[in-house]
Amino acid sequence: MKTRLCSAAVGIIILIVVLSFFQTPVLNFAIMVVALLAMYEFLTATKINRNKLLSAMAYLVTAAFPFVPMQKELNLLPLFLLPYIAVLFMILLRTHQDTRVEDIALTFMMSIGIPLSLAAAVYLRDNNGHALGMYYLLLALSCAWYSDSGAYFVGKACGKRKLCPQISPHKTVEGLIGGLVSCILLNLLTGFCYEKICALTGVVVQIHYLRLILISPLASLISVLGDLSFSMIKRQFSIKDFGNIMPGHGGVLDRFDSVLFTLPFIYATTLCFPICTLG
């Protein structure tokens, strides 16, 4: 537990530093680093990293996403996907003795999915400005990490009924409920504190608490879906953690698996169901 808390404290300090440069390319660079580390862990876990050419292509694509504005990305994505698929199949043809079609499919899915999901942090900033964008980013992270922490402590204290024993043996139904409740309550507290902090800086931010209450449990469940999805990948490839860069937590993917799902979800809510507005 001590190691876990120390790692979390270091992570929070790094997050604060990055957020202090929220309106600069530092955020883009930080997202790129996280995406590349996550991609490295995935390729290592699946042994796809043995194909250096395929891995290099995956890293190149992963690194590019956080620096392409959302509107340009939407316009360029159809033009990019077909050539990218063609290049992957050329790599398959060149290395077919050591590469399986499944490796190509997994590389394509993750080299698009991981950076695109994480790049939603940049889109939140670019579409909403400093005050709102930062709140939405914090909300996406909070929904994942509050749910995970709440589920961990409640499950450890009173968890009895297994949620998905074959995929994640330590997860319980009681922990799931604890995570949902923790997510709602702590999001309300975070929203209240964020309003007060913004007011001290002369920015009037209004949190729509009813909407926040409605969104929080959905985001919590989506974070669990992300957690279980990557736990299933670990089970299928017979590994305990994706990495050990964060002692007590595992790798970047172990810490950000649920965030990969909550970030796009929160981004989608800002387009049709805004939770925060400027007063």
Residue pairs with C-beta under 8 A, 6 or more apart in sequence:
1 248
3 247
3 248
4 247
4 248
4 249
5 248
6 247
6 248
7 246
7 247
7 248
7 249
8 248
8 249
11 246
11 255
15 141
18 26
18 27
18 30
19 27
19 134
19 137
21 27
22 125
22 130
22 133
22 134
22 137
23 125
23 130
25 67
27 121
27 122
27 125
28 66
28 67
28 122
29 66
31 66
31 115
31 118
31 119
31 121
31 122
32 62
32 63
32 65
32 66
32 67
32 115
34 118
34 252
34 256
35 62
35 63
35 65
35 66
35 114
35 115
35 118
35 119
36 59
36 62
36 63
37 243
37 245
37 251
37 252
38 114
38 118
38 242
38 251
38 252
38 253
38 256
39 58
39 59
39 62
39 110
39 111
39 114
39 115
40 49
40 59
41 242
41 243
41 251
41 252
41 253
42 48
42 106
42 110
42 114
42 233
42 242
42 253
43 49
43 55
43 58
43 107
44 242
44 243
45 233
45 234
45 237
45 239
45 242
46 103
46 106
46 237
48 54
48 55
48 58
48 103
48 106
48 107
49 55
50 98
51 91
51 95
51 98
51 99
51 103
53 91
53 94
53 95
54 88
54 91
54 95
54 99
54 103
54 104
54 107
57 87
57 88
57 91
57 107
57 111
58 107
58 110
58 111
61 84
61 111
61 112
61 115
62 111
62 114
62 115
63 115
64 115
65 73
65 115
65 116
65 118
65 119
66 115
66 118
66 119
66 122
68 76
68 119
69 126
70 122
70 123
70 126
70 127
73 119
84 108
85 108
88 104
88 107
88 108
89 104
91 99
91 104
92 99
92 101
92 103
92 104
113 260
114 260
116 264
117 259
117 260
117 261
117 263
117 264
118 256
118 259
118 260
118 263
120 140
120 263
120 264
120 266
120 267
121 137
121 140
121 263
123 267
124 133
124 136
124 137
124 140
124 263
124 266
124 267
124 270
125 133
125 134
125 137
126 133
127 133
127 270
128 136
128 270
131 198
131 203
131 205
131 278
132 205
132 270
132 276
132 277
132 278
135 191
135 194
135 205
135 207
135 276
136 266
136 267
136 270
136 275
136 276
138 190
138 194
139 187
139 190
139 191
139 219
139 266
139 275
140 219
140 259
140 262
140 263
140 265
140 266
140 267
141 259
141 262
142 183
142 186
142 187
142 190
143 183
143 187
143 216
143 219
143 220
143 222
143 223
143 262
143 266
144 219
144 223
144 226
144 256
144 258
144 259
144 261
144 262
145 258
145 259
146 179
146 182
146 183
146 186
146 187
146 220
147 179
147 180
147 182
147 183
147 219
147 220
147 223
147 224
147 258
148 179
148 223
148 227
148 258
149 179
149 182
150 175
150 178
150 179
150 180
150 181
150 182
150 183
150 186
151 171
151 172
151 175
151 176
151 178
151 179
151 182
151 224
152 175
153 178
154 174
154 175
154 177
154 178
154 179
154 182
155 170
155 171
155 172
155 174
155 175
155 178
156 175
158 174
159 172
159 173
159 174
159 175
160 172
160 174
161 172
161 173
161 174
162 169
162 171
162 172
162 173
163 171
163 172
163 173
163 175
163 176
164 171
164 228
164 231
166 235
167 228
167 231
167 232
167 235
168 227
168 228
168 231
171 227
171 228
176 224
179 220
179 223
179 224
180 216
180 217
180 220
180 221
183 216
183 217
183 219
183 220
183 223
184 213
184 216
184 217
184 220
187 212
187 216
188 209
188 212
188 213
191 207
191 209
191 212
191 276
192 207
194 205
194 207
195 205
195 206
195 207
198 204
198 205
199 205
203 278
204 278
204 279
205 276
205 277
205 278
205 279
206 276
206 277
206 278
206 279
207 275
207 276
208 274
208 275
208 276
208 277
211 273
211 274
211 275
212 275
215 266
215 269
215 273
215 275
218 265
219 262
219 265
219 266
222 258
222 261
222 262
222 265
223 258
223 259
223 261
223 262
224 258
225 261
226 257
226 258
226 259
226 260
226 261
226 262
227 257
227 258
229 257
229 261
230 242
230 253
230 254
230 257
231 257
234 240
234 241
234 242
240 250
241 250
241 251
241 254
242 250
242 251
242 252
242 253
242 254
243 250
243 251
243 252
243 253
243 254
244 250
244 251
245 251
245 252
246 252
246 254
246 255
249 255
269 275
